[in-house]
Amino acid sequence: MEVEVSMSKMLALIVPVLLVGCAAVGVYDPPEESDSPTVRFEGKYSLLLFYRNGEDCSDGVGIAERYAPWTPNHRPLPIEPDIVTSFQIRQYGVDFGSGNIASVTCGGIFSFSPKRDTDYVFSFEELEQSCSVVFLERNRADEGSTFAVAPIRKREEKFAMTTRGAVCKN
């Protein structure tokens, strides 16, 4: 039996391995100030990369286990305030019918500018034909503050062989 593998199918197999391999090189070092904003990631993720340079989405790294959404009782991740913050999320599925072992079912790169004394929640859910992203914020300085919808921008991606180079176009 002869199996034909196209270049796009080969990339679908190789790119996740490259991204995950590169993410293992570094881990984001969160700030320790008490007024630092935090972001709590909720949902199921196959991949979560944090970009040290949020402007152009370069220098991608992983996050410590205690902040990872796949860890029970994970904590919100402290982040730097007042700068563009970007992260990439992916959910991979298994699709033997198309000849791929793994394929991206949904995800993207998202950016926002966090404010001091603010907690954020990024909720991600894979749906049958798409994904759902909900981004909320709450001001810790205001005692009566509750979580409300916050602005977040989905970035246009460009191809890069590693997570060190810029992967955002806009």
C-alpha positions in Angstrom: 0.0 0.0 0.0 1.5 3.3 -1.1 0.7 6.5 1.0 1.0 9.9 -0.5 1.6 12.8 1.9 1.3 16.3 0.6 3.4 19.3 1.9 0.4 20.8 3.7 -0.2 17.5 5.5 3.5 17.2 6.4 3.4 20.8 7.8 0.3 19.9 9.9 2.4 17.2 11.5 5.6 19.1 11.9 4.5 22.6 13.0 2.9 21.5 16.3 6.0 19.5 17.2 8.2 22.5 16.4 6.0 24.9 18.4 5.8 22.6 21.4 9.5 21.9 21.3 10.4 25.6 21.2 8.0 26.4 24.0 10.0 24.0 26.2 13.1 26.2 25.8 11.8 29.0 28.1 9.2 29.8 30.7 7.6 33.2 31.3 8.9 34.9 34.4 5.9 36.8 35.9 6.3 40.1 37.8 6.0 40.0 41.6 4.4 43.4 42.3 1.1 43.2 44.2 -0.7 45.5 41.7 0.3 43.5 38.7 -2.6 42.4 36.5 -3.4 38.7 36.3 -4.9 36.5 33.6 -6.6 33.2 34.4 -6.8 30.8 31.5 -9.9 28.6 31.4 -10.8 25.8 29.0 -9.1 23.0 27.2 -5.8 23.8 25.5 -3.4 21.6 23.4 -1.0 24.6 23.2 -0.6 27.8 25.2 2.4 30.1 24.3 3.1 33.5 26.0 5.0 36.0 23.9 7.6 38.1 25.8 7.3 40.7 23.0 3.6 41.2 22.6 3.9 43.9 19.8 5.1 41.5 17.2 4.4 38.2 18.9 8.1 37.1 19.2 10.1 35.2 21.8 7.4 32.7 22.6 7.7 30.8 25.8 5.6 28.4 28.0 4.1 29.3 31.3 4.8 27.7 34.7 2.7 24.6 35.5 1.0 26.4 38.5 -0.6 28.8 36.0 -1.5 26.3 33.2 -5.2 25.6 32.5 -4.5 21.9 32.3 -3.3 21.8 36.0 -6.0 21.3 38.6 -6.4 24.4 40.9 -4.2 26.5 38.7 -3.6 30.1 39.6 -4.0 33.4 37.6 -0.8 34.4 35.8 0.7 37.7 36.9 1.6 39.9 33.8 3.3 43.2 33.2 0.9 46.2 33.1 0.6 48.8 30.4 2.3 46.9 27.5 0.8 44.9 24.7 0.5 41.3 26.0 0.1 38.5 23.5 -0.4 34.7 23.7 -1.2 31.9 21.4 -3.7 29.2 22.0 -4.4 26.0 20.0 -6.7 23.0 20.3 -5.6 20.1 18.2 -7.8 17.2 17.2 -7.1 13.8 15.7 -8.2 13.3 12.1 -7.1 10.0 10.6 -9.7 10.4 7.7 -7.9 13.3 6.1 -4.5 11.6 6.4 -3.4 13.9 9.2 -2.6 12.6 12.7 -3.1 16.0 14.3 -4.7 19.1 13.0 -5.6 22.5 14.4 -9.3 22.6 15.1 -9.3 26.2 16.5 -7.3 28.8 18.2 -5.2 31.9 17.4 -3.0 34.7 18.7 -4.7 37.2 21.0 -3.4 40.6 22.3 -4.5 43.1 24.9 -3.0 45.9 27.1 -3.5 44.9 30.8 -4.2 47.6 33.4 -2.8 47.6 37.0 -5.0 46.1 39.7 -7.0 44.3 37.2 -7.9 40.6 36.9 -8.6 39.0 33.5 -10.2 35.7 32.6 -9.6 34.2 29.1 -12.1 31.4 28.5 -11.6 29.2 25.5 -13.9 26.5 24.3 -13.9 24.3 21.1 -17.3 24.1 19.5 -18.4 21.7 16.8 -17.5 24.0 13.9 -15.6 26.8 15.6 -14.3 28.0 18.9 -15.6 30.4 21.5 -13.4 33.0 23.2 -14.6 35.1 26.1 -12.4 37.7 27.7 -13.4 39.4 30.9 -11.9 41.9 33.3 -12.5 43.1 36.9 -10.9 46.0 38.7 -9.5 44.9 42.1 -9.3 48.4 43.4 -13.1 48.8 43.1 -14.7 46.6 45.9 -18.0 46.4 44.0 -16.4 45.5 40.7 -17.6 42.4 38.9 -16.3 40.7 35.8 -17.3 42.4 32.5 -16.5 41.8 28.9 -13.0 43.3 28.0 -11.5 44.2 24.7 -9.1 41.7 23.1 -7.7 41.6 19.6 -7.2 38.4 17.5 -4.0 38.9 15.6 -3.3 37.9 12.0 -0.6 35.3 12.0 2.4 34.8 9.8 4.4 31.7 9.3 7.6 31.3 11.3 9.8 28.2 11.8 10.3 28.9 15.5 8.5 30.8 18.2 11.5 33.2 18.5 10.7 35.2 15.4 7.7 37.5 15.0 4.5 35.6 14.2 2.0 38.5 14.0 1.3 40.6 10.9 -0.8 43.3 12.5 
